[in-house]
Amino acid sequence: MRRIRPIKNIHAAVRVPGSKSYTQRAFIAAALGKGQSLIRGALISEDTEHLMNALSLLGATIRRQGCEVAVQGTSGALTTPSEVIYLGNNGTGIRLLTGTVCLGHGTFVLDGNTRMRQRPIQALVDALKSIGGEAVCMEGNDCPPVQVRARGLAGGKTSLAGGLSSQYLSALLLAAPYAKRDTEIEVQGSLPSRPYVQMTLDVMARFGVEVLAPQDHSFFIKAPQAYGSREYVVEGDASSATYFMAAAAICGGTVRISNIHPGSVQGDLRFSEVLETMGCGVTSSGKGVEITGPLRHHGDLSLDLHDVPDMVPALAVVAAFRKGNTILKNIGHLRIKESDRIAALTCELRKIGAKAEEKADEMVVQGVATRAAEIECYRDHRIAMSFAVAGLAIEGVVIKDPDCVKKSFPDFWEKLESLG
């Protein structure tokens, strides 16, 4: 358990870890590529350690020194491991690798922890079957563990059901260059978290693969293509930055996140725009993004957050410190994250004295939170970090599972203490 020490009028500069999403995509592209790539500024955390171990089992040679990771690629010729590929609760990793291992030859089993076995993957399994991937959810419940009997991907046309996760599309995109023939992917219905797809396309382009996207829901990958080797610098994680932006908004003062830049395609940079709407000062430059609080604009506010699910926990906590209803809409896909985040946030916000109401795919939050509480984290890093920020403004907030932040931000507590 960890008791949070309140702070007033923050004045601090923070560097956040490398982007988890960019790090994982770059690792996979480098592992499939020819030659050695150097990934600088990589996030080293529980999730990325699982992925590095998995890629090593698939034949990539990985050497790490600090946040620099050298990856000797496989040129798309994967080793078939005799053991299960275990990814903990790394949802991104298990989904992306389910597509990747289809390029091999032999039987691959991908598994995770108890929560991972509750997170759906069937839509990806179905889409892979259309292009020659033979995969099955072994428990028959649409969730991992997944068994893949690989013989390479044939390519062709596939349809992907939208609605739950953009990671399914990213998995298809990353593997498609190595298919035997061209691949065309059509997304049916709404595609959540679209900025993460753009991040996938960005990494693929940086490693030398072209994807044509003539329409919002149509993607064409010509075959054969292959990832090259390169030096790749991972930018700071905008999702991790939201907690420090939130701290300035709630406590007052100024926080500058030095390694986040306004030109990034990371969707969670929108957090700063939302805080500006709420009356915070926001400055973006080559020196990073600077947030000055406190919140000054109150009253009812409605926000569609379909594309930016990872910033919802911090935003829900900020909403607990403003007057009026803050409606967080179109967030149903948060129910299949590391926890059911809609239910978790609603429960813990009520503990600190905010009014919170959950619906199937939205939340309504009204402040102002003032109550000390012990926060249940649900083994979810984003719940822990978001409510830690609430503890900067409320005396007596205790985080019951502080170690869960290791999933994405191992030195979070040191960074938080540096604010005051």
MARMAR-588297 format. One record per residue (C-alpha): residue number from 0; x, y, z. Coordinates in Angstrom, 2 decimals, padded with zeros to 5 digits, always signed. Example, Ala and Ser with C-alpha at 12.3 -4.5 7.8 and 13.67 -1.06 7.14 Angstrom:
BEGIN
     i         x         y         z
     0   +012.30   -004.50   +007.80
     1   +013.67   -001.06   +007.14
END
This chain:
BEGIN
     i         x         y         z
     0   +000.00   +000.00   +000.00
     1   +001.16   +003.54   -000.68
     2   -000.14   +006.74   +000.92
     3   -000.02   +009.75   -001.39
     4   +001.36   +013.02   -000.05
     5   -000.70   +016.07   -001.11
     6   +001.00   +018.88   -003.02
     7   -000.07   +022.45   -003.78
     8   +001.07   +024.70   -006.61
     9   +003.26   +022.31   -008.56
    10   +006.20   +023.66   -010.58
    11   +008.04   +020.81   -012.24
    12   +009.44   +019.37   -015.46
    13   +008.99   +015.66   -016.13
    14   +010.25   +013.20   -018.74
    15   +007.85   +010.33   -019.27
    16   +008.90   +006.86   -020.44
    17   +008.92   +005.93   -024.10
    18   +005.59   +005.18   -025.72
    19   +004.41   +001.66   -024.95
    20   +002.51   +001.47   -028.22
    21   +005.43   +002.66   -030.36
    22   +007.92   +000.48   -028.48
    23   +005.95   -002.72   -029.07
    24   +005.29   -002.02   -032.72
    25   +008.95   -001.15   -033.32
    26   +010.11   -004.33   -031.58
    27   +007.91   -006.48   -033.83
    28   +008.93   -004.70   -037.05
    29   +012.60   -004.99   -036.08
    30   +012.21   -008.68   -035.14
    31   +010.61   -009.46   -038.51
    32   +013.13   -007.33   -040.39
    33   +016.46   -008.09   -041.99
    34   +019.61   -007.07   -040.16
    35   +020.03   -005.32   -036.83
    36   +017.92   -002.41   -035.65
    37   +018.57   -000.19   -032.67
    38   +015.52   +001.02   -030.73
    39   +016.43   +004.06   -028.63
    40   +014.31   +005.41   -025.79
    41   +012.28   +002.19   -025.59
    42   +009.88   +001.62   -022.74
    43   +011.25   -001.08   -020.46
    44   +008.37   -002.35   -018.37
    45   +006.52   -005.53   -017.48
    46   +004.59   -005.51   -020.78
    47   +007.59   -004.89   -023.00
    48   +009.71   -007.44   -021.12
    49   +007.06   -010.05   -021.94
    50   +007.17   -009.04   -025.59
    51   +010.98   -009.12   -025.78
    52   +010.99   -012.60   -024.26
    53   +008.37   -013.71   -026.79
    54   +010.31   -012.32   -029.75
    55   +013.44   -014.07   -028.50
    56   +011.51   -017.37   -028.54
    57   +010.57   -016.61   -032.16
    58   +014.22   -016.32   -033.18
    59   +015.09   -012.63   -032.80
    60   +018.29   -011.82   -030.92
    61   +017.67   -009.03   -028.43
    62   +020.30   -007.18   -026.40
    63   +019.39   -004.39   -024.04
    64   +021.41   -001.68   -022.37
    65   +019.20   +000.66   -020.39
    66   +016.50   +001.95   -022.75
    67   +018.48   +001.06   -025.88
    68   +017.49   -002.26   -027.42
    69   +019.38   -003.91   -030.28
    70   +017.24   -006.34   -032.27
    71   +018.71   -008.78   -034.78
    72   +015.82   -009.60   -037.07
    73   +014.63   -012.92   -038.45
    74   +013.92   -011.76   -042.04
    75   +010.43   -013.14   -041.44
    76   +011.70   -016.70   -040.82
    77   +010.39   -017.45   -037.34
    78   +011.56   -020.16   -034.96
    79   +008.82   -022.43   -033.59
    80   +009.25   -022.60   -029.80
    81   +008.44   -025.76   -027.87
    82   +007.05   -023.74   -024.97
    83   +003.98   -021.55   -024.60
    84   +004.52   -017.88   -025.49
    85   +003.42   -016.14   -022.28
    86   +002.48   -012.45   -022.35
    87   +000.99   -011.79   -018.91
    88   -001.74   -009.17   -019.30
    89   -000.11   -007.53   -022.32
    90   -003.18   -007.24   -024.53
    91   -001.33   -005.38   -027.28
    92   +001.44   -007.96   -027.31
    93   -000.75   -011.05   -027.50
    94   -002.92   -009.60   -030.26
    95   -000.06   -008.34   -032.40
    96   +001.84   -011.61   -032.01
    97   -001.18   -013.72   -032.91
    98   -000.89   -012.21   -036.38
    99   +002.90   -012.39   -036.40
   100   +003.23   -016.12   -035.61
   101   +000.97   -016.97   -038.56
   102   +004.04   -016.23   -040.68
   103   +005.89   -019.19   -039.17
   104   +005.59   -022.91   -039.74
   105   +004.46   -025.13   -036.91
   106   +002.24   -024.87   -033.85
   107   +002.37   -021.79   -031.61
   108   +000.43   -021.27   -028.37
   109   +000.00   -017.76   -026.94
   110   -001.33   -017.31   -023.42
   111   -001.55   -014.80   -020.60
   112   -002.67   -014.36   -017.02
   113   -006.18   -014.78   -015.63
   114   -007.37   -011.37   -016.84
   115   -005.86   -011.89   -020.29
   116   -007.93   -015.06   -020.56
   117   -011.03   -012.85   -020.22
   118   -010.10   -010.38   -022.98
   119   -011.59   -011.12   -026.41
   120   -009.54   -011.97   -029.49
   121   -012.01   -013.92   -031.65
   122   -012.53   -011.11   -034.20
   123   -008.81   -011.26   -035.01
   124   -008.85   -015.07   -035.18
   125   -011.74   -014.92   -037.66
   126   -010.03   -012.31   -039.84
   127   -006.78   -014.32   -039.95
   128   -008.63   -017.42   -041.17
   129   -009.70   -015.50   -044.28
   130   -006.09   -014.93   -045.32
   131   -004.70   -018.36   -044.50
   132   -004.11   -018.22   -040.77
   133   -005.27   -021.27   -038.83
   134   -005.98   -020.09   -035.30
   135   -008.38   -021.13   -032.56
   136   -009.27   -019.96   -029.04
   137   -008.42   -023.10   -027.11
   138   -011.03   -022.68   -024.36
   139   -013.84   -021.97   -026.82
   140   -014.66   -018.65   -025.14
   141   -013.32   -016.19   -027.79
   142   -010.35   -015.38   -025.53
   143   -006.77   -016.63   -025.08
   144   -005.06   -019.02   -024.93
   145   -004.78   -019.06   -028.73
   146   -003.31   -021.91   -030.75
   147   -001.94   -021.08   -034.20
   148   -001.06   -023.84   -036.66
   149   +001.08   -021.75   -038.93
   150   +002.07   -022.34   -042.51
   151   +002.60   -018.75   -043.62
   152   -000.09   -016.28   -044.60
   153   -001.68   -016.63   -048.02
   154   -002.93   -013.05   -048.22
   155   -006.02   -012.02   -050.12
   156   -009.05   -010.15   -048.83
   157   -010.30   -010.22   -045.26
   158   -013.01   -008.46   -043.31
   159   -012.51   -007.35   -039.71
   160   -015.34   -006.61   -037.32
   161   -014.74   -003.22   -035.72
   162   -016.07   -002.08   -032.37
   163   -013.79   -003.65   -029.76
   164   -010.10   -003.03   -030.44
   165   -007.91   -001.38   -033.04
   166   -005.20   -003.88   -032.06
   167   -006.84   -006.52   -034.26
   168   -006.30   -004.33   -037.30
   169   -002.74   -003.52   -036.25
   170   -001.99   -007.24   -035.94
   171   -003.14   -007.86   -039.51
   172   -001.25   -004.85   -040.85
   173   +002.07   -005.76   -039.22
   174   +002.03   -009.34   -040.56
   175   +000.59   -008.67   -044.03
   176   +003.83   -007.58   -045.81
   177   +005.10   -011.17   -045.51
   178   +002.00   -012.80   -047.00
   179   +002.34   -014.76   -050.25
   180   +000.12   -012.30   -052.12
   181   -001.37   -008.86   -051.67
   182   -003.64   -008.34   -048.67
   183   -006.73   -006.16   -048.52
   184   -008.39   -005.46   -045.17
   185   -011.89   -004.05   -044.82
   186   -013.07   -002.90   -041.39
   187   -016.78   -003.38   -040.84
   188   -018.42   -000.92   -038.49
   189   -016.87   +001.55   -036.09
   190   -013.12   +001.41   -035.49
   191   -012.16   +002.48   -031.95
   192   -008.82   +004.00   -030.98
   193   -007.97   +004.97   -034.55
   194   -004.82   +006.96   -033.61
   195   -003.21   +003.66   -032.61
   196   -003.70   +002.38   -036.16
   197   -001.93   +005.49   -037.41
   198   +000.93   +004.67   -035.05
   199   +001.14   +001.19   -036.59
   200   +001.25   +002.66   -040.10
   201   +003.88   +005.15   -038.95
   202   +006.17   +002.40   -037.62
   203   +005.67   +000.27   -040.74
   204   +006.64   +003.20   -042.95
   205   +009.72   +003.95   -040.86
   206   +010.85   +000.33   -041.31
   207   +010.28   +000.50   -045.07
   208   +006.80   -000.96   -045.66
   209   +004.07   +000.90   -047.55
   210   +000.37   +000.56   -046.79
   211   -002.28   +002.11   -049.01
   212   -005.37   +003.35   -047.20
   213   -007.64   +004.84   -049.89
   214   -010.58   +004.95   -047.47
   215   -010.93   +005.20   -043.70
   216   -011.88   +001.54   -043.39
   217   -009.87   -000.01   -046.23
   218   -006.19   -000.99   -046.20
   219   -004.10   -002.53   -048.99
   220   -000.67   -004.09   -048.44
   221   +001.24   -005.17   -051.52
   222   +003.30   -008.35   -051.26
   223   +006.04   -009.20   -050.95
   224   +007.46   -006.45   -048.77
   225   +009.89   -006.71   -045.88
   226   +010.92   -004.58   -042.94
   227   +014.43   -003.22   -043.08
   228   +016.83   -002.44   -040.26
   229   +017.17   +001.03   -038.86
   230   +017.77   +003.17   -035.81
   231   +014.43   +004.12   -034.33
   232   +013.84   +006.66   -031.55
   233   +010.73   +006.10   -029.45
   234   +008.94   +009.29   -028.48
   235   +007.56   +009.89   -024.99
   236   +004.30   +008.21   -024.02
   237   +001.35   +010.59   -024.22
   238   -000.80   +008.26   -022.11
   239   +001.78   +008.41   -019.30
   240   +001.90   +012.19   -019.66
   241   -001.81   +012.53   -018.87
   242   -001.23   +011.89   -015.16
   243   +001.18   +014.80   -014.83
   244   -001.03   +017.09   -016.90
   245   -003.89   +016.11   -014.60
   246   -001.78   +016.93   -011.56
   247   -001.31   +020.53   -012.71
   248   -005.01   +020.84   -013.50
   249   -006.14   +019.57   -010.10
   250   -003.47   +021.04   -007.82
   251   -002.61   +024.28   -009.63
   252   +000.81   +025.31   -010.83
   253   +002.71   +024.26   -013.93
   254   +004.01   +020.94   -015.23
   255   +006.09   +020.65   -018.39
   256   +006.42   +017.25   -020.05
   257   +009.66   +017.69   -021.94
   258   +009.61   +014.68   -024.29
   259   +006.08   +015.05   -025.66
   260   +005.78   +017.07   -028.84
   261   +002.73   +018.62   -030.52
   262   +003.35   +017.01   -033.91
   263   +002.89   +013.47   -032.57
   264   +000.09   +011.25   -033.90
   265   -000.50   +009.86   -030.40
   266   -004.19   +010.40   -029.72
   267   -003.78   +011.01   -026.00
   268   -002.20   +014.40   -026.72
   269   -005.85   +015.45   -026.97
   270   -005.80   +015.44   -023.16
   271   -004.11   +018.84   -023.18
   272   -006.85   +020.20   -025.47
   273   -009.53   +018.97   -023.08
   274   -007.75   +020.62   -020.15
   275   -007.62   +023.85   -022.14
   276   -011.39   +023.60   -022.59
   277   -011.62   +023.23   -018.81
   278   -009.69   +026.47   -018.33
   279   -006.09   +025.36   -017.95
   280   -003.27   +027.12   -019.74
   281   -001.57   +024.99   -022.41
   282   +001.67   +025.79   -024.24
   283   +003.27   +023.50   -026.83
   284   +006.75   +023.97   -028.28
   285   +009.93   +022.15   -029.15
   286   +010.55   +021.99   -025.40
   287   +007.45   +019.87   -024.82
   288   +003.92   +020.47   -023.57
   289   +003.28   +022.71   -020.57
   290   +000.06   +022.67   -018.52
   291   -000.85   +025.40   -016.03
   292   -003.74   +024.91   -013.61
   293   -006.02   +025.07   -011.82
   294   -009.27   +024.26   -013.59
   295   -011.22   +027.48   -014.20
   296   -014.15   +026.48   -016.43
   297   -016.89   +024.49   -014.77
   298   -020.39   +023.51   -015.85
   299   -021.65   +020.62   -017.96
   300   -019.28   +019.19   -020.56
   301   -019.75   +016.25   -022.94
   302   -016.76   +014.50   -024.55
   303   -016.66   +011.73   -027.17
   304   -013.61   +009.62   -026.29
   305   -013.99   +006.74   -028.74
   306   -010.49   +007.27   -030.20
   307   -008.63   +007.88   -026.94
   308   -009.52   +005.20   -024.36
   309   -006.23   +005.30   -022.45
   310   -006.70   +008.90   -021.37
   311   -010.15   +008.24   -019.87
   312   -008.96   +007.18   -016.37
   313   -006.98   +010.39   -015.78
   314   -009.76   +012.46   -017.31
   315   -012.39   +010.85   -015.09
   316   -010.32   +011.80   -012.04
   317   -009.94   +015.38   -013.29
   318   -013.72   +015.50   -013.76
   319   -014.09   +014.69   -010.05
   320   -012.53   +018.08   -009.24
   321   -014.82   +020.29   -011.33
   322   -018.39   +021.39   -010.81
   323   -021.04   +020.29   -013.26
   324   -021.55   +017.04   -015.11
   325   -018.67   +015.72   -017.20
   326   -020.04   +013.13   -019.62
   327   -017.45   +010.70   -020.99
   328   -019.11   +009.13   -024.02
   329   -018.49   +006.25   -026.42
   330   -016.11   +004.37   -024.12
   331   -017.63   +000.87   -024.07
   332   -014.32   -000.67   -025.19
   333   -012.85   +000.24   -021.77
   334   -014.67   -002.76   -020.34
   335   -012.16   -005.16   -021.96
   336   -008.96   -003.45   -020.84
   337   -006.75   -004.56   -017.93
   338   -009.91   -004.20   -015.85
   339   -013.47   -003.17   -016.61
   340   -012.38   +000.43   -016.37
   341   -015.85   +001.94   -016.49
   342   -016.94   -000.09   -013.46
   343   -013.62   +000.39   -011.66
   344   -013.53   +004.15   -012.14
   345   -017.14   +004.57   -011.07
   346   -016.60   +002.62   -007.86
   347   -013.37   +004.35   -006.84
   348   -014.60   +007.86   -007.73
   349   -017.51   +007.36   -005.35
   350   -015.04   +006.42   -002.61
   351   -013.33   +009.83   -002.85
   352   -016.65   +011.65   -002.73
   353   -017.41   +012.35   -006.39
   354   -020.74   +011.53   -007.94
   355   -020.25   +008.95   -010.69
   356   -022.77   +007.07   -012.78
   357   -021.94   +004.31   -015.24
   358   -023.87   +003.30   -018.32
   359   -023.10   +000.66   -020.93
   360   -020.67   +002.84   -022.88
   361   -020.37   +006.09   -020.95
   362   -019.80   +007.67   -017.55
   363   -021.16   +010.81   -015.93
   364   -018.89   +012.37   -013.29
   365   -019.59   +015.32   -011.00
   366   -017.25   +016.74   -008.33
   367   -015.91   +017.96   -006.10
   368   -014.05   +015.05   -004.51
   369   -012.79   +015.62   -000.94
   370   -012.81   +012.25   +000.84
   371   -009.87   +010.10   +001.90
   372   -010.05   +006.51   +000.69
   373   -008.16   +003.30   +000.08
   374   -008.16   +002.78   -003.67
   375   -008.65   -000.68   -005.14
   376   -006.53   -000.94   -008.31
   377   -007.98   -004.09   -009.92
   378   -004.40   -004.93   -010.98
   379   -004.78   -002.06   -013.45
   380   -001.87   +000.35   -013.84
   381   -004.04   +003.19   -015.14
   382   -006.44   +003.02   -012.20
   383   -003.50   +003.22   -009.77
   384   -001.80   +006.15   -011.48
   385   -005.00   +008.15   -012.01
   386   -006.10   +007.93   -008.38
   387   -002.57   +008.69   -007.21
   388   -003.11   +012.08   -008.86
   389   -006.32   +012.51   -006.86
   390   -004.21   +011.91   -003.75
   391   -002.12   +014.97   -004.58
   392   -005.21   +017.07   -003.82
   393   -006.90   +014.99   -001.07
   394   -005.27   +014.07   +002.23
   395   -005.41   +010.37   +003.03
   396   -005.62   +008.65   -000.36
   397   -003.96   +005.24   -000.25
   398   -003.17   +003.11   -003.32
   399   -003.57   -000.55   -002.36
   400   -001.55   -002.13   -005.18
   401   +001.20   +000.34   -006.11
   402   +003.35   -002.27   -007.87
   403   +000.83   -002.69   -010.72
   404   +002.28   +000.45   -012.36
   405   +005.26   -001.69   -013.43
   406   +003.15   -002.77   -016.39
   407   +003.80   +000.51   -018.20
   408   +005.63   +003.00   -015.92
   409   +008.07   +001.35   -013.48
   410   +009.40   +004.61   -011.98
   411   +006.01   +006.34   -011.74
   412   +006.19   +006.84   -007.98
   413   +009.59   +008.52   -008.16
   414   +008.31   +010.83   -010.91
   415   +005.18   +011.65   -008.90
   416   +007.22   +012.53   -005.81
   417   +009.41   +014.81   -007.93
   418   +006.45   +017.15   -008.41
   419   +006.72   +018.66   -004.99
END
